[in-house]
Amino acid sequence: MAPNRTYLDWNATAPLSAPARAAMLDALRLPGNASSVHGEGRAARGALETARRQVAALVGAEAPHVTFVSGATEAANHVLTPEFRMGRAPLTVSRLYVSAIEHPAIREGGRLDPERVTEVPVNRDGIVDLAALENLLAGHDRSAGLPMVAVMLANNETGIIQPVAEAAAIAHAHGGLMVVDAVQAVGRVPVDINALDADFLILSSHKIGGPKGVGALVSRGEVLMPKPLIRGGGQEKGHRSGTENFHAIVGFGAAAAAALENLEERNAAIAGLRDRLEAGMRQAAPDAIIHGETVPRVANTCFFTLPGLKSETGQIAFDLEGIALSAGSACSSGKVGESHVLSAMGYDPNLGALRISLGPDTTDEDISRTLAAFAKIAGRRRPTGEAA
């Protein structure tokens, strides 16, 4: 980390972990292609399959059910499609039901036409409305094809944990498929694809200390699979063709294994730091709004509003104080705009909010420095409600 800087944007990307870095350096020394049958190729294949087992273990899945892709966005575009196969038989998905707080990669609908995407509302606490989901699926026309439901496990902006298993039960009761974006949940809460009753999970390496540019689509079985997005040489059992991003996949596997170690203890420590942060924020600015503070959240995330402080103004102000945080999702080429998550929760989209996300390397000193910056920035707000 750069001197005199405090990094509190772990939900955007986690710094590359030591185990991932070491594994990648070892992988770079292997010359073989994992698709080759000679000794060098078999060595590369062995390292790749070790990573597959490590990623599968992170979510309680079977290793053969892990398909490596370039990241969560590709995984979303892979699985959000009208064309599936159940064994050799074609299967059609006619409509996608997405929660209103989904990441843009999910809300865009992947390969389904926009008119086939229906939003499921959330309540004021940012939790998906299960009764609304039930009503929508009850009205689904099964003669046109199956419904697909997509609900994230932990929201990337608020950190709020969603009732995924309950949503999956509703989806399956109506003959539908369940897709879960678990990107912000793995490494922060226990994740098990079977306990969640999910058909597919979406994962991203760089959120857990692995390298950027690699992720996975994890399925519950191999009988039901989407039509491939990328076809060609037949890698990844034909589910995703193209030479694998080998050293990145190996780093992803190492990061996944590390994410499982001391999970409860690590997150208890992070929760303590976040609680101290939020208590200090309340003391410095009693009018601050901490979104989702009364409902289950992942331990590392604080999504807050300082009335009178615009998102972009606040982000710049903290950056000038040496604090790296974000104004929500960091997946829009640096753009800072209205939060669709706040809008879905019933807040004025112009209200503005900032996200602080902690990680295993966050220290007490980082929290103290952030609170000092927070007090300074909060104190500069003008009585009119405009940021200074």
C-alpha positions as CSV (number, residue, x, y, z in Angstrom):
1,M,0.0,0.0,0.0
2,A,1.2,3.5,-0.8
3,P,2.5,5.5,2.1
4,N,0.1,7.8,3.8
5,R,-2.8,6.1,2.1
6,T,-5.6,4.0,3.7
7,Y,-7.3,1.5,1.4
8,L,-11.0,0.9,2.3
9,D,-12.4,-0.2,-1.1
10,W,-12.1,-4.0,-0.7
11,N,-15.5,-4.6,-2.3
12,A,-14.2,-3.0,-5.5
13,T,-11.1,-5.1,-5.5
14,A,-9.0,-6.8,-2.8
15,P,-5.2,-6.4,-2.9
16,L,-3.5,-9.5,-4.3
17,S,-2.9,-11.9,-1.3
18,A,0.4,-13.5,-0.6
19,P,-0.8,-17.0,-1.2
20,A,-2.2,-16.0,-4.6
21,R,0.9,-14.2,-5.6
22,A,3.2,-17.1,-4.6
23,A,0.9,-19.6,-6.5
24,M,0.9,-17.4,-9.6
25,L,4.7,-17.1,-9.6
26,D,5.0,-20.8,-9.4
27,A,2.5,-21.2,-12.3
28,L,4.4,-18.8,-14.5
29,R,7.4,-21.2,-14.4
30,L,5.3,-24.0,-15.9
31,P,5.7,-24.0,-19.7
32,G,3.0,-26.4,-20.7
33,N,-0.5,-25.9,-22.1
34,A,-3.0,-27.6,-19.9
35,S,-4.6,-29.2,-23.0
36,S,-1.4,-30.9,-24.0
37,V,-0.8,-34.6,-23.2
38,H,3.0,-34.5,-22.6
39,G,4.5,-34.1,-19.2
40,E,4.6,-30.3,-19.2
41,G,1.0,-30.2,-20.3
42,R,0.0,-32.7,-17.5
43,A,1.8,-30.6,-14.9
44,A,-0.1,-27.5,-16.0
45,R,-3.4,-29.5,-16.0
46,G,-2.6,-30.7,-12.5
47,A,-2.2,-27.1,-11.3
48,L,-5.4,-26.0,-13.0
49,E,-7.4,-28.9,-11.5
50,T,-6.0,-28.1,-8.1
51,A,-7.4,-24.6,-8.4
52,R,-10.7,-26.0,-9.6
53,R,-11.0,-28.1,-6.4
54,Q,-10.0,-25.1,-4.3
55,V,-12.7,-22.9,-5.8
56,A,-15.3,-25.7,-5.5
57,A,-14.5,-26.1,-1.8
58,L,-15.1,-22.4,-1.3
59,V,-18.8,-22.9,-2.1
60,G,-19.4,-26.5,-1.2
61,A,-19.5,-27.6,-4.8
62,E,-18.1,-30.5,-6.8
63,A,-14.9,-29.6,-8.7
64,P,-16.2,-30.8,-12.1
65,H,-19.0,-28.3,-11.8
66,V,-16.7,-25.3,-11.8
67,T,-16.3,-23.5,-15.2
68,F,-13.5,-20.9,-15.2
69,V,-14.3,-17.6,-17.1
70,S,-12.8,-14.1,-17.4
71,G,-14.8,-12.7,-14.4
72,A,-18.3,-12.3,-12.9
73,T,-19.6,-10.3,-15.9
74,E,-18.7,-13.1,-18.3
75,A,-20.2,-15.6,-15.9
76,A,-23.5,-13.6,-15.9
77,N,-23.6,-13.4,-19.6
78,H,-22.9,-17.1,-19.8
79,V,-25.7,-18.2,-17.6
80,L,-28.3,-15.6,-18.3
81,T,-29.5,-17.0,-21.6
82,P,-32.7,-18.4,-23.0
83,E,-30.9,-21.5,-24.3
84,F,-30.2,-24.4,-21.9
85,R,-29.7,-28.1,-22.2
86,M,-31.0,-30.7,-19.8
87,G,-28.8,-33.6,-20.8
88,R,-29.2,-33.6,-24.6
89,A,-32.7,-32.1,-24.6
90,P,-33.1,-28.3,-25.3
91,L,-34.6,-26.2,-22.5
92,T,-35.9,-22.6,-22.9
93,V,-35.9,-19.9,-20.3
94,S,-38.5,-17.3,-21.3
95,R,-38.2,-14.7,-18.6
96,L,-35.6,-13.5,-16.1
97,Y,-36.7,-12.1,-12.7
98,V,-34.0,-10.0,-11.1
99,S,-34.0,-8.2,-7.8
100,A,-33.9,-4.4,-8.2
101,I,-30.6,-4.2,-6.4
102,E,-28.6,-6.6,-8.6
103,H,-25.3,-5.7,-10.1
104,P,-25.5,-4.1,-13.6
105,A,-24.1,-7.3,-15.1
106,I,-27.2,-9.1,-13.9
107,R,-29.8,-6.4,-14.4
108,E,-28.8,-6.1,-18.0
109,G,-30.2,-9.6,-18.5
110,G,-27.2,-11.2,-20.3
111,R,-28.4,-12.9,-23.5
112,L,-32.1,-12.4,-22.8
113,D,-33.8,-9.6,-24.6
114,P,-34.5,-6.6,-22.3
115,E,-38.3,-7.1,-22.6
116,R,-37.9,-10.5,-21.0
117,V,-36.4,-9.1,-17.8
118,T,-38.6,-8.3,-14.9
119,E,-37.4,-6.5,-11.7
120,V,-38.4,-7.8,-8.3
121,P,-38.7,-5.0,-5.7
122,V,-37.0,-4.7,-2.4
123,N,-38.2,-3.2,0.8
124,R,-36.9,-0.1,2.6
125,D,-34.3,-2.3,4.3
126,G,-32.9,-3.4,0.9
127,I,-34.2,-7.0,1.2
128,V,-35.9,-8.6,-1.8
129,D,-39.7,-8.8,-1.5
130,L,-40.4,-12.5,-1.5
131,A,-44.1,-12.0,-1.6
132,A,-43.7,-10.0,-4.8
133,L,-41.5,-12.7,-6.3
134,E,-44.1,-15.3,-5.5
135,N,-46.8,-13.2,-7.2
136,L,-44.7,-12.6,-10.3
137,L,-43.8,-16.3,-10.7
138,A,-47.4,-17.3,-10.1
139,G,-48.3,-15.3,-13.1
140,H,-45.5,-16.6,-15.3
141,D,-46.6,-18.3,-18.5
142,R,-44.9,-21.7,-18.4
143,S,-46.0,-22.5,-21.9
144,A,-43.5,-20.0,-23.2
145,G,-40.6,-21.4,-21.2
146,L,-39.2,-21.6,-17.7
147,P,-38.7,-18.7,-15.4
148,M,-35.2,-17.8,-14.1
149,V,-34.6,-15.9,-10.9
150,A,-31.4,-14.0,-10.0
151,V,-30.9,-12.7,-6.5
152,M,-27.5,-11.8,-5.1
153,L,-26.3,-13.2,-1.8
154,A,-24.7,-10.0,-0.5
155,N,-25.3,-6.6,-2.1
156,N,-22.1,-5.0,-3.4
157,E,-23.1,-1.5,-2.2
158,T,-24.9,-2.1,1.1
159,G,-23.5,-5.5,2.1
160,I,-27.0,-6.5,3.0
161,I,-27.5,-10.3,2.9
162,Q,-30.5,-11.6,0.9
163,P,-32.8,-14.5,1.7
164,V,-31.5,-16.5,-1.2
165,A,-32.6,-20.0,0.0
166,E,-36.1,-18.7,0.4
167,A,-36.1,-17.1,-3.0
168,A,-34.7,-20.4,-4.5
169,A,-37.5,-22.4,-2.9
170,I,-40.1,-20.1,-4.5
171,A,-38.3,-20.3,-7.9
172,H,-38.1,-24.1,-7.8
173,A,-41.8,-24.4,-6.7
174,H,-42.7,-22.7,-10.0
175,G,-40.3,-24.9,-12.0
176,G,-37.7,-22.1,-12.4
177,L,-33.9,-21.9,-12.2
178,M,-32.0,-20.0,-9.5
179,V,-28.9,-17.9,-10.2
180,V,-27.0,-16.4,-7.3
181,D,-24.3,-13.7,-7.6
182,A,-22.1,-14.7,-4.6
183,V,-19.2,-12.3,-5.5
184,Q,-19.4,-10.2,-2.4
185,A,-20.3,-13.1,-0.1
186,V,-17.5,-15.6,-0.4
187,G,-14.8,-15.1,2.1
188,R,-17.2,-13.0,4.3
189,V,-19.9,-15.5,5.1
190,P,-20.1,-19.3,4.7
191,V,-21.4,-20.1,1.2
192,D,-22.7,-23.5,0.2
193,I,-24.4,-24.0,-3.1
194,N,-26.5,-26.8,-1.8
195,A,-27.7,-25.1,1.3
196,L,-28.6,-22.1,-0.8
197,D,-30.5,-24.4,-3.2
198,A,-29.0,-22.5,-6.1
199,D,-28.6,-23.9,-9.5
200,F,-25.7,-21.6,-10.4
201,L,-23.3,-19.4,-8.5
202,I,-21.2,-16.5,-9.9
203,L,-17.8,-15.9,-8.4
204,S,-15.0,-13.4,-9.0
205,S,-11.3,-13.9,-8.1
206,H,-10.2,-10.3,-7.4
207,K,-12.8,-9.8,-4.6
208,I,-11.1,-12.4,-2.4
209,G,-7.5,-11.5,-2.9
210,G,-7.0,-13.3,-6.2
211,P,-5.9,-11.7,-9.5
212,K,-8.2,-9.6,-11.7
213,G,-9.6,-11.0,-14.9
214,V,-10.8,-14.5,-13.8
215,G,-13.9,-15.8,-12.2
216,A,-16.1,-18.9,-12.2
217,L,-19.6,-20.1,-13.0
218,V,-20.4,-22.9,-10.5
219,S,-23.3,-25.3,-11.2
220,R,-25.0,-27.7,-8.9
221,G,-24.8,-30.5,-11.5
222,E,-23.7,-31.1,-15.0
223,V,-27.0,-32.2,-16.5
224,L,-28.5,-28.7,-16.7
225,M,-26.1,-26.3,-18.5
226,P,-26.5,-23.0,-20.5
227,K,-25.5,-22.8,-24.1
228,P,-21.8,-21.8,-24.3
229,L,-21.1,-18.1,-24.7
230,I,-17.6,-18.7,-26.2
231,R,-17.2,-21.7,-28.5
232,G,-14.1,-23.1,-30.2
233,G,-11.5,-25.5,-28.9
234,G,-13.7,-27.1,-26.3
235,Q,-11.8,-26.2,-23.2
236,E,-13.7,-26.4,-19.8
237,K,-15.6,-29.4,-21.1
238,G,-16.9,-27.3,-24.0
239,H,-18.6,-24.8,-21.6
240,R,-16.0,-22.1,-22.2
241,S,-13.6,-22.5,-25.1
242,G,-10.2,-20.7,-25.3
243,T,-6.9,-21.4,-23.7
244,E,-7.4,-20.9,-20.0
245,N,-6.0,-17.9,-18.2
246,F,-3.7,-20.4,-16.4
247,H,-1.6,-18.4,-13.9
248,A,-4.7,-16.3,-12.9
249,I,-6.8,-19.4,-12.4
250,V,-4.0,-20.9,-10.1
251,G,-4.0,-17.6,-8.2
252,F,-7.7,-17.7,-7.9
253,G,-7.5,-21.2,-6.4
254,A,-5.0,-20.2,-3.8
255,A,-7.0,-17.1,-2.9
256,A,-10.1,-19.3,-2.5
257,A,-8.2,-21.7,-0.2
258,A,-7.0,-18.8,1.9
259,A,-10.5,-17.3,2.1
260,L,-11.7,-20.4,3.9
261,E,-9.0,-20.2,6.6
262,N,-10.1,-18.8,9.9
263,L,-13.2,-17.4,8.3
264,E,-15.2,-16.7,11.5
265,E,-12.3,-15.3,13.5
266,R,-11.2,-13.0,10.6
267,N,-14.7,-11.6,10.0
268,A,-15.3,-11.2,13.7
269,A,-12.2,-8.9,13.9
270,I,-13.4,-7.0,10.8
271,A,-16.9,-6.6,12.2
272,G,-15.3,-5.1,15.4
273,L,-13.5,-2.5,13.2
274,R,-16.6,-1.7,11.3
275,D,-18.6,-1.3,14.5
276,R,-16.0,1.1,15.9
277,L,-16.0,3.0,12.6
278,E,-19.8,3.4,12.6
279,A,-19.9,4.4,16.2
280,G,-17.4,7.1,15.6
281,M,-19.3,8.3,12.5
282,R,-22.4,8.6,14.6
283,Q,-20.6,10.7,17.2
284,A,-19.1,13.0,14.6
285,A,-22.3,13.4,12.5
286,P,-25.5,12.2,14.3
287,D,-27.5,12.9,11.1
288,A,-25.5,10.3,9.1
289,I,-27.5,7.5,7.6
290,I,-26.0,4.1,7.7
291,H,-27.9,2.0,5.2
292,G,-28.8,-1.5,6.3
293,E,-27.5,-1.2,9.8
294,T,-30.6,-2.9,11.3
295,V,-30.5,-6.0,9.0
296,P,-27.9,-8.7,8.4
297,R,-24.9,-7.5,6.5
298,V,-21.5,-8.8,5.6
299,A,-19.1,-7.7,8.3
300,N,-16.9,-5.5,6.2
301,T,-19.3,-3.1,4.6
302,C,-20.5,0.4,5.6
303,F,-22.7,2.2,3.1
304,F,-23.5,5.7,4.4
305,T,-25.0,9.0,3.5
306,L,-23.9,12.4,4.9
307,P,-26.8,14.7,4.2
308,G,-25.6,17.7,2.2
309,L,-22.6,15.8,0.8
310,K,-22.8,14.6,-2.8
311,S,-21.3,11.2,-3.6
312,E,-18.6,12.5,-6.0
313,T,-17.7,15.4,-3.7
314,G,-17.3,13.0,-0.8
315,Q,-15.3,10.5,-2.7
316,I,-12.8,13.3,-3.8
317,A,-12.7,14.8,-0.3
318,F,-11.8,11.4,1.3
319,D,-9.2,10.7,-1.5
320,L,-7.6,14.1,-0.8
321,E,-7.3,13.0,2.9
322,G,-5.6,9.8,1.8
323,I,-8.6,7.5,2.1
324,A,-9.6,5.3,-0.8
325,L,-13.3,4.5,-0.7
326,S,-16.1,4.4,-3.3
327,A,-19.5,5.7,-4.3
328,G,-21.0,2.3,-4.7
329,S,-20.1,-0.1,-7.5
330,A,-16.7,0.4,-9.1
331,C,-17.6,-1.4,-12.4
332,S,-18.6,1.6,-14.5
333,S,-15.3,2.9,-15.8
334,G,-14.9,5.4,-13.0
335,K,-18.3,7.0,-13.3
336,V,-20.1,8.3,-10.2
337,G,-23.8,8.4,-10.7
338,E,-27.1,7.8,-8.9
339,S,-27.3,4.6,-6.9
340,H,-30.0,2.3,-8.3
341,V,-29.7,0.4,-5.0
342,L,-30.8,3.5,-3.0
343,S,-33.5,4.1,-5.5
344,A,-34.8,0.6,-5.1
345,M,-34.8,1.0,-1.3
346,G,-37.1,4.0,-1.7
347,Y,-34.5,6.8,-1.1
348,D,-34.1,9.9,-3.2
349,P,-31.5,8.8,-5.8
350,N,-29.9,12.2,-5.5
351,L,-29.3,11.6,-1.8
352,G,-25.8,10.3,-2.4
353,A,-23.9,7.6,-0.5
354,L,-20.4,6.4,0.0
355,R,-19.2,2.8,0.6
356,I,-16.4,1.9,3.0
357,S,-15.3,-1.7,2.7
358,L,-12.7,-3.3,5.0
359,G,-10.5,-6.3,4.5
360,P,-8.2,-8.6,6.5
361,D,-5.3,-6.1,6.4
362,T,-7.4,-3.2,7.7
363,T,-6.0,-1.9,11.0
364,D,-7.2,0.2,14.0
365,E,-4.9,2.9,12.7
366,D,-6.8,2.9,9.4
367,I,-10.1,3.3,11.3
368,S,-8.7,6.2,13.4
369,R,-7.4,7.9,10.3
370,T,-10.7,7.5,8.5
371,L,-12.7,8.8,11.5
372,A,-10.5,11.9,11.6
373,A,-11.1,12.5,7.9
374,F,-14.8,11.8,8.3
375,A,-15.1,14.4,11.1
376,K,-13.3,17.0,9.0
377,I,-15.4,16.4,5.9
378,A,-18.7,16.3,7.9
379,G,-17.8,19.5,9.6
380,R,-17.4,21.3,6.2
381,R,-20.9,20.8,5.1
382,R,-22.9,24.0,4.6
383,P,-26.2,24.5,6.5
384,T,-28.0,24.8,3.2
385,G,-27.3,21.1,2.5
386,E,-24.7,21.7,-0.2
387,A,-21.3,20.3,0.3
388,A,-18.5,22.7,0.9
